[in-house]
Amino acid sequence: MGRIGSKVAGLKLDHNLRSAAAAFAVRVGAAMLAFVIQVLLARVLDLQNYGIYVNLWAGLAIATNFAVLGFSESAIRFVPRYLKRGQYANAKGFLATGFVTVVVASLVLAGLGLVAITRFASHVSPGYAMPLTVLAFGLPFLTVELYLFGVCRSLGYFMLGIVPGYIMRPLLIGLATIAAPKVGIKVDASFVLAAAIVSTALITIAQSAIIWSRTREMFGGVKATSRTGLWLRASLPLLVVFGLDELFYWSDIMLLGVLSTPDQLGIYFAAVRSMALANFVHYALMIVSSREFSIANALKDRARLQDYVLSSARWIFWLTIPAVAVTLAFSYPLLALFGPAFVSGIPVMAVIGIGLIARAAVGNAGDLLVVLGHQKATIVIAVGALAINIALALVLVPLIGILGAAVSTAAAQIFRSLALAIAAQRLAGLNVCAVCRPARTAASGAMAV
C-alpha cells in the first residue's frame, strides 16, 4: 500500500496548478484549431450540407451525454475523494464499473437508434438518412470518450483528457477533409461525420490503453471493490443534470434546425463557433477546478474550498471580458473566412458574447453544486434555463430570425448564472460570484456530502 500511496502523492495542488496553466495553453490552441477546422468545413461543404452536419453533430452531443449515464461527472466526485482517503480499492472498482456500464448503455442506445432509423426510414429526409446511420455506429465511441474525459480530470491527467478530443480529432478530421477530394471521394455531411467517428474511435482506443497502463501501475495488485448500487444512485441523477446542460448548450442549434433553414443554421453556427474563441478560459479552468472542489470537500476544508471557488470564478470572469471584446473586434474578418454570406452573423456574435460573460460571472458553480451533492438544485435550474431558452426562441426566431436564437440563449444564460449563485449561497453557504465579496457566514454542514 505504501507504493500505491507514493504514486498517488504525486497528485498535489502545485502539480494541478502547473497542469491548469498547461491546460489553459492547450485550450487556446484548441480553440484556434477548432475555428480553422470549421472554416475549412464551411468552405468545402455547401451551406445545405454544413447545416446538416451542424444539426446532427448537436444531436449526437446530446445523445452522448445521456448515454454516459452521469459517470463522466460522478468520476470527478468519487475518484479524487477515494484517492485522497487512501481507498484505492473503491477507486479501482469505480473506474471498472463505470467503463462497463457506459459501454453497455451506449451500445443499447445505438442499437435502438439503428432500429428507429430502419423502422421510420420513409419519414427521414434523404439528406439525413445516411448521416444518422453513421452517427448511430459512432455513438459508443463518443460516449466512451466522454467517460474517459471525466476519468482523466478525476485522476489529474489533464493533458490526456484534453489533447485527444480537442487537438487530435480536429486535426484528423481536417486532414481527411483535405485528402478526400484528391482521391475522388465526395466530401459531404456524411463523410465529415464519418471522419469524426473514425477519428474518435482511434483516439479512444489509444486513450483507454494509456489510462489502463497508468492506473494498473498506480493501484498495483489491489482488488477492486464493487459498490455498483451506490455509484448508480449517484450517477443517474447526473445523467439528468448534465444531459439537460448539454441540451441547453445545443438547444439553440436544435431549435433553428426546426424553425429555420440549413443555410441560416450554418451562419448561426459559424457565429457561435467564432465567439467560442473567447470561451477557452472557462473550459480550461473547468477541466481542473472540479477536481479541486472534490479534494477540498473530502478534506472538509471549507476555507480552501471557498478560496478556490472564488479565485477560479474571478480568473474566469476577468479574462473572459477582454477575450469577448477582442473576438468581437475581429468579428468581420473571422466570419468572412467562412464566406461572404456568413458576415450577417456579426450581431449574433455580440449577443452570444453577453451570454458568455454572464456565464463566466459565477465560474464553475454548476460543477461545485454537483460535487457537494446538490444535484436536485442543478436539475431545477437547468430545466428553468432550458424552458426560458425554448419559450423565447419560439417567439423571437419567427420575428427576427437567427438573432432571436442568440437573444434567447443569452437571456437563459443570465437566468442560469443568477440561479446558480443563489443556490450555492443558500445550499452550501459559498459565494461563487466573481464581482461579490465573500460571504461572512456559512450554512452548517455545507461541507458534508
Buried (B, 14 or more C-beta within 10 A) or exposed (E): EEEBEEBBEEBEEEEBEEBBEBBBEBBBBBBEBBBBBBBBBBEBBBBBBBBBBBBBBBBBBBBBBBBBBBBBBBBBBBBBBBBBEEBBBBBBBBBBBBBEBBBEBBBEBBEEBBEEBEEEEEEBEEBBEBBBBBBBBBBBBBBBBBBBBBBBBBBBBBBBBBBBBBBBBBEBBBEBBEEBEEEEEEBBBBBBBBBBBBBBBBBBEEBBEBBEEBBEEBBEEBEBBEBBEEBBEBBBBBBBBBBBBBBBBBBBBBBBBEBBBBBBBBBBBBBBBBBBBBBBBBBBBBBBBBBBBBBBBBBEBBEBBBEBBBBBBBBBBBBBBEBBEEBBEEBEEBBBBBBEBBBBBBBBBBBBBBBBBBBBBBBBBBBBBBBBBBBBBBBEBBBBBBEBBBEBBBEBBEEEBBBBBBBBBBBBBBBBBBBBBBBBBEBBBBBBBBEBEEBEEBEEEBBEB
